[in-house]
């Protein structure tokens, strides 16, 4: 497990370094410093507000015994599944959300286990059996337990910023140095537009892959039914 965390830390550092390198190519030393400060600002934003942003983006609605179970047995069962699995994992019960979408999907978000949320679409509740849904939500709670939600959000935020700054480089051909010359040629800027986001995406996928395997293993332990997730 320590090796997995070390690998993730190295990959996160690689994304930040890539962001700084793109800034340096576009604006020299000043551009690199601006890019690194921007990366730090994005990390702060992702740490405090990313969970609210992603839940709002998907139009997720919270479900709990106090607000809107009503006669919806499906939502009640879903909430109880998450509650039971959180107890198995020795985690605080996260906020539970539902997304009214036909596409089967589920995810976890939040900066730490004390401020976590899990969400699932109505589509996944209809497609999967209750046992399979338990397997999927156990996988998501494994991400919460290992704080993968924060890591994945920060990596996605910076990877998206690398893509944006790469596009900026292509459009403006890079900044100019003190002598009035371009820091990068339009050709190099165009290559940067394609290669920088590609490199960021590859690093992000490597981070995701390393955490997904661990979440499968721990999710099987939390659900106490290793075949449930495999079936889902």
TORKOL-4160 file (C-alpha; in steps of 0.2 Angstrom, whole numbers, padded with zeros to 4 digits, m for minus):
232
<pt num="1" X="0000" Y="0000" Z="0000"/>
<pt num="2" X="0014" Y="0012" Z="0004"/>
<pt num="3" X="0022" Y="0009" Z="m0013"/>
<pt num="4" X="0005" Y="0013" Z="m0021"/>
<pt num="5" X="0005" Y="0030" Z="m0012"/>
<pt num="6" X="0023" Y="0033" Z="m0016"/>
<pt num="7" X="0019" Y="0030" Z="m0035"/>
<pt num="8" X="0004" Y="0042" Z="m0034"/>
<pt num="9" X="0014" Y="0055" Z="m0025"/>
<pt num="10" X="0027" Y="0054" Z="m0039"/>
<pt num="11" X="0014" Y="0055" Z="m0053"/>
<pt num="12" X="0005" Y="0070" Z="m0045"/>
<pt num="13" X="0022" Y="0079" Z="m0044"/>
<pt num="14" X="0025" Y="0075" Z="m0062"/>
<pt num="15" X="0008" Y="0083" Z="m0067"/>
<pt num="16" X="0013" Y="0099" Z="m0057"/>
<pt num="17" X="0031" Y="0099" Z="m0065"/>
<pt num="18" X="0023" Y="0097" Z="m0082"/>
<pt num="19" X="0012" Y="0112" Z="m0078"/>
<pt num="20" X="0027" Y="0122" Z="m0073"/>
<pt num="21" X="0036" Y="0117" Z="m0088"/>
<pt num="22" X="0023" Y="0122" Z="m0100"/>
<pt num="23" X="0022" Y="0139" Z="m0091"/>
<pt num="24" X="0041" Y="0141" Z="m0093"/>
<pt num="25" X="0040" Y="0137" Z="m0111"/>
<pt num="26" X="0027" Y="0150" Z="m0114"/>
<pt num="27" X="0033" Y="0164" Z="m0102"/>
<pt num="28" X="0051" Y="0160" Z="m0097"/>
<pt num="29" X="0055" Y="0160" Z="m0078"/>
<pt num="30" X="0040" Y="0172" Z="m0074"/>
<pt num="31" X="0028" Y="0160" Z="m0084"/>
<pt num="32" X="0034" Y="0145" Z="m0074"/>
<pt num="33" X="0031" Y="0154" Z="m0057"/>
<pt num="34" X="0014" Y="0160" Z="m0063"/>
<pt num="35" X="0010" Y="0142" Z="m0068"/>
<pt num="36" X="0016" Y="0135" Z="m0052"/>
<pt num="37" X="0006" Y="0148" Z="m0042"/>
<pt num="38" X="m0009" Y="0144" Z="m0052"/>
<pt num="39" X="m0007" Y="0126" Z="m0049"/>
<pt num="40" X="m0006" Y="0129" Z="m0030"/>
<pt num="41" X="m0022" Y="0140" Z="m0031"/>
<pt num="42" X="m0031" Y="0126" Z="m0041"/>
<pt num="43" X="m0026" Y="0113" Z="m0028"/>
<pt num="44" X="m0033" Y="0124" Z="m0014"/>
<pt num="45" X="m0049" Y="0126" Z="m0024"/>
<pt num="46" X="m0050" Y="0108" Z="m0027"/>
<pt num="47" X="m0047" Y="0103" Z="m0009"/>
<pt num="48" X="m0061" Y="0114" Z="m0002"/>
<pt num="49" X="m0074" Y="0116" Z="m0016"/>
<pt num="50" X="m0072" Y="0102" Z="m0029"/>
<pt num="51" X="m0086" Y="0090" Z="m0021"/>
<pt num="52" X="m0099" Y="0104" Z="m0021"/>
<pt num="53" X="m0094" Y="0108" Z="m0039"/>
<pt num="54" X="m0095" Y="0091" Z="m0046"/>
<pt num="55" X="m0112" Y="0086" Z="m0037"/>
<pt num="56" X="m0119" Y="0102" Z="m0043"/>
<pt num="57" X="m0113" Y="0099" Z="m0061"/>
<pt num="58" X="m0122" Y="0082" Z="m0061"/>
<pt num="59" X="m0138" Y="0089" Z="m0053"/>
<pt num="60" X="m0136" Y="0077" Z="m0038"/>
<pt num="61" X="m0149" Y="0077" Z="m0025"/>
<pt num="62" X="m0146" Y="0072" Z="m0007"/>
<pt num="63" X="m0156" Y="0057" Z="0000"/>
<pt num="64" X="m0157" Y="0054" Z="0019"/>
<pt num="65" X="m0170" Y="0048" Z="0032"/>
<pt num="66" X="m0174" Y="0066" Z="0036"/>
<pt num="67" X="m0178" Y="0073" Z="0019"/>
<pt num="68" X="m0185" Y="0064" Z="0004"/>
<pt num="69" X="m0186" Y="0045" Z="0005"/>
<pt num="70" X="m0205" Y="0047" Z="0004"/>
<pt num="71" X="m0212" Y="0030" Z="m0002"/>
<pt num="72" X="m0196" Y="0027" Z="m0013"/>
<pt num="73" X="m0190" Y="0010" Z="m0007"/>
<pt num="74" X="m0176" Y="0010" Z="m0020"/>
<pt num="75" X="m0168" Y="0026" Z="m0012"/>
<pt num="76" X="m0171" Y="0019" Z="0005"/>
<pt num="77" X="m0162" Y="0003" Z="0001"/>
<pt num="78" X="m0148" Y="0013" Z="m0007"/>
<pt num="79" X="m0145" Y="0024" Z="0008"/>
<pt num="80" X="m0145" Y="0009" Z="0020"/>
<pt num="81" X="m0133" Y="0000" Z="0009"/>
<pt num="82" X="m0121" Y="0014" Z="0010"/>
<pt num="83" X="m0124" Y="0016" Z="0029"/>
<pt num="84" X="m0120" Y="m0003" Z="0032"/>
<pt num="85" X="m0104" Y="m0002" Z="0021"/>
<pt num="86" X="m0098" Y="0013" Z="0029"/>
<pt num="87" X="m0100" Y="0004" Z="0046"/>
<pt num="88" X="m0091" Y="m0011" Z="0039"/>
<pt num="89" X="m0077" Y="0001" Z="0033"/>
<pt num="90" X="m0076" Y="0010" Z="0050"/>
<pt num="91" X="m0080" Y="0026" Z="0041"/>
<pt num="92" X="m0092" Y="0041" Z="0045"/>
<pt num="93" X="m0108" Y="0039" Z="0035"/>
<pt num="94" X="m0105" Y="0050" Z="0020"/>
<pt num="95" X="m0118" Y="0061" Z="0012"/>
<pt num="96" X="m0128" Y="0050" Z="0000"/>
<pt num="97" X="m0134" Y="0058" Z="m0017"/>
<pt num="98" X="m0144" Y="0052" Z="m0032"/>
<pt num="99" X="m0142" Y="0058" Z="m0050"/>
<pt num="100" X="m0158" Y="0056" Z="m0061"/>
<pt num="101" X="m0149" Y="0049" Z="m0076"/>
<pt num="102" X="m0152" Y="0033" Z="m0086"/>
<pt num="103" X="m0133" Y="0030" Z="m0088"/>
<pt num="104" X="m0126" Y="0018" Z="m0075"/>
<pt num="105" X="m0113" Y="0027" Z="m0065"/>
<pt num="106" X="m0107" Y="0030" Z="m0047"/>
<pt num="107" X="m0093" Y="0040" Z="m0039"/>
<pt num="108" X="m0086" Y="0046" Z="m0023"/>
<pt num="109" X="m0080" Y="0064" Z="m0019"/>
<pt num="110" X="m0075" Y="0074" Z="m0004"/>
<pt num="111" X="m0058" Y="0080" Z="0003"/>
<pt num="112" X="m0058" Y="0067" Z="0017"/>
<pt num="113" X="m0068" Y="0053" Z="0025"/>
<pt num="114" X="m0076" Y="0066" Z="0037"/>
<pt num="115" X="m0082" Y="0077" Z="0022"/>
<pt num="116" X="m0086" Y="0063" Z="0009"/>
<pt num="117" X="m0101" Y="0060" Z="m0002"/>
<pt num="118" X="m0106" Y="0046" Z="m0013"/>
<pt num="119" X="m0118" Y="0047" Z="m0028"/>
<pt num="120" X="m0126" Y="0035" Z="m0039"/>
<pt num="121" X="m0138" Y="0037" Z="m0054"/>
<pt num="122" X="m0155" Y="0030" Z="m0055"/>
<pt num="123" X="m0149" Y="0020" Z="m0070"/>
<pt num="124" X="m0137" Y="0010" Z="m0060"/>
<pt num="125" X="m0150" Y="0006" Z="m0047"/>
<pt num="126" X="m0161" Y="m0001" Z="m0061"/>
<pt num="127" X="m0148" Y="m0011" Z="m0070"/>
<pt num="128" X="m0139" Y="m0019" Z="m0055"/>
<pt num="129" X="m0146" Y="m0031" Z="m0042"/>
<pt num="130" X="m0145" Y="m0025" Z="m0024"/>
<pt num="131" X="m0130" Y="m0037" Z="m0021"/>
<pt num="132" X="m0121" Y="m0029" Z="m0036"/>
<pt num="133" X="m0125" Y="m0012" Z="m0030"/>
<pt num="134" X="m0117" Y="m0016" Z="m0013"/>
<pt num="135" X="m0101" Y="m0021" Z="m0023"/>
<pt num="136" X="m0100" Y="m0005" Z="m0032"/>
<pt num="137" X="m0103" Y="0006" Z="m0017"/>
<pt num="138" X="m0090" Y="m0003" Z="m0007"/>
<pt num="139" X="m0078" Y="0001" Z="m0021"/>
<pt num="140" X="m0083" Y="0019" Z="m0020"/>
<pt num="141" X="m0081" Y="0019" Z="m0001"/>
<pt num="142" X="m0064" Y="0011" Z="m0003"/>
<pt num="143" X="m0059" Y="0027" Z="m0012"/>
<pt num="144" X="m0065" Y="0037" Z="0002"/>
<pt num="145" X="m0056" Y="0027" Z="0015"/>
<pt num="146" X="m0039" Y="0029" Z="0005"/>
<pt num="147" X="m0043" Y="0048" Z="0001"/>
<pt num="148" X="m0042" Y="0044" Z="m0017"/>
<pt num="149" X="m0056" Y="0056" Z="m0020"/>
<pt num="150" X="m0045" Y="0071" Z="m0016"/>
<pt num="151" X="m0030" Y="0064" Z="m0026"/>
<pt num="152" X="m0041" Y="0061" Z="m0042"/>
<pt num="153" X="m0049" Y="0078" Z="m0041"/>
<pt num="154" X="m0033" Y="0088" Z="m0039"/>
<pt num="155" X="m0025" Y="0078" Z="m0053"/>
<pt num="156" X="m0040" Y="0080" Z="m0065"/>
<pt num="157" X="m0040" Y="0099" Z="m0061"/>
<pt num="158" X="m0022" Y="0102" Z="m0065"/>
<pt num="159" X="m0023" Y="0090" Z="m0080"/>
<pt num="160" X="m0037" Y="0101" Z="m0087"/>
<pt num="161" X="m0027" Y="0117" Z="m0083"/>
<pt num="162" X="m0012" Y="0110" Z="m0093"/>
<pt num="163" X="m0024" Y="0107" Z="m0108"/>
<pt num="164" X="m0030" Y="0125" Z="m0107"/>
<pt num="165" X="m0013" Y="0132" Z="m0105"/>
<pt num="166" X="m0007" Y="0122" Z="m0120"/>
<pt num="167" X="m0021" Y="0129" Z="m0131"/>
<pt num="168" X="m0017" Y="0146" Z="m0125"/>
<pt num="169" X="0001" Y="0143" Z="m0131"/>
<pt num="170" X="m0005" Y="0138" Z="m0148"/>
<pt num="171" X="m0016" Y="0153" Z="m0150"/>
<pt num="172" X="m0003" Y="0166" Z="m0145"/>
<pt num="173" X="0013" Y="0157" Z="m0150"/>
<pt num="174" X="0020" Y="0159" Z="m0132"/>
<pt num="175" X="0026" Y="0175" Z="m0123"/>
<pt num="176" X="0040" Y="0186" Z="m0127"/>
<pt num="177" X="0057" Y="0188" Z="m0118"/>
<pt num="178" X="0065" Y="0204" Z="m0113"/>
<pt num="179" X="0073" Y="0206" Z="m0131"/>
<pt num="180" X="0055" Y="0205" Z="m0139"/>
<pt num="181" X="0058" Y="0188" Z="m0146"/>
<pt num="182" X="0045" Y="0174" Z="m0144"/>
<pt num="183" X="0049" Y="0161" Z="m0131"/>
<pt num="184" X="0042" Y="0148" Z="m0142"/>
<pt num="185" X="0038" Y="0147" Z="m0161"/>
<pt num="186" X="0020" Y="0144" Z="m0167"/>
<pt num="187" X="0025" Y="0127" Z="m0172"/>
<pt num="188" X="0032" Y="0122" Z="m0155"/>
<pt num="189" X="0016" Y="0130" Z="m0147"/>
<pt num="190" X="0005" Y="0119" Z="m0158"/>
<pt num="191" X="0015" Y="0104" Z="m0153"/>
<pt num="192" X="0013" Y="0109" Z="m0135"/>
<pt num="193" X="m0006" Y="0111" Z="m0138"/>
<pt num="194" X="m0007" Y="0092" Z="m0142"/>
<pt num="195" X="0007" Y="0084" Z="m0132"/>
<pt num="196" X="0005" Y="0093" Z="m0115"/>
<pt num="197" X="m0013" Y="0088" Z="m0113"/>
<pt num="198" X="m0009" Y="0071" Z="m0119"/>
<pt num="199" X="0005" Y="0069" Z="m0106"/>
<pt num="200" X="m0006" Y="0076" Z="m0092"/>
<pt num="201" X="m0020" Y="0063" Z="m0097"/>
<pt num="202" X="m0008" Y="0049" Z="m0097"/>
<pt num="203" X="m0001" Y="0053" Z="m0080"/>
<pt num="204" X="m0019" Y="0056" Z="m0074"/>
<pt num="205" X="m0024" Y="0039" Z="m0080"/>
<pt num="206" X="m0009" Y="0031" Z="m0072"/>
<pt num="207" X="m0014" Y="0038" Z="m0055"/>
<pt num="208" X="m0032" Y="0032" Z="m0058"/>
<pt num="209" X="m0026" Y="0015" Z="m0062"/>
<pt num="210" X="m0015" Y="0013" Z="m0047"/>
<pt num="211" X="m0029" Y="0018" Z="m0036"/>
<pt num="212" X="m0043" Y="0008" Z="m0044"/>
<pt num="213" X="m0034" Y="m0009" Z="m0041"/>
<pt num="214" X="m0032" Y="m0005" Z="m0023"/>
<pt num="215" X="m0051" Y="0001" Z="m0022"/>
<pt num="216" X="m0056" Y="m0016" Z="m0029"/>
<pt num="217" X="m0046" Y="m0025" Z="m0016"/>
<pt num="218" X="m0052" Y="m0015" Z="m0001"/>
<pt num="219" X="m0070" Y="m0014" Z="m0008"/>
<pt num="220" X="m0071" Y="m0033" Z="m0008"/>
<pt num="221" X="m0066" Y="m0033" Z="0010"/>
<pt num="222" X="m0079" Y="m0019" Z="0014"/>
<pt num="223" X="m0093" Y="m0028" Z="0006"/>
<pt num="224" X="m0088" Y="m0045" Z="0012"/>
<pt num="225" X="m0093" Y="m0052" Z="m0005"/>
<pt num="226" X="m0079" Y="m0051" Z="m0017"/>
<pt num="227" X="m0089" Y="m0058" Z="m0031"/>
<pt num="228" X="m0102" Y="m0044" Z="m0030"/>
<pt num="229" X="m0091" Y="m0031" Z="m0039"/>
<pt num="230" X="m0085" Y="m0043" Z="m0052"/>
<pt num="231" X="m0103" Y="m0047" Z="m0056"/>
<pt num="232" X="m0108" Y="m0029" Z="m0057"/>
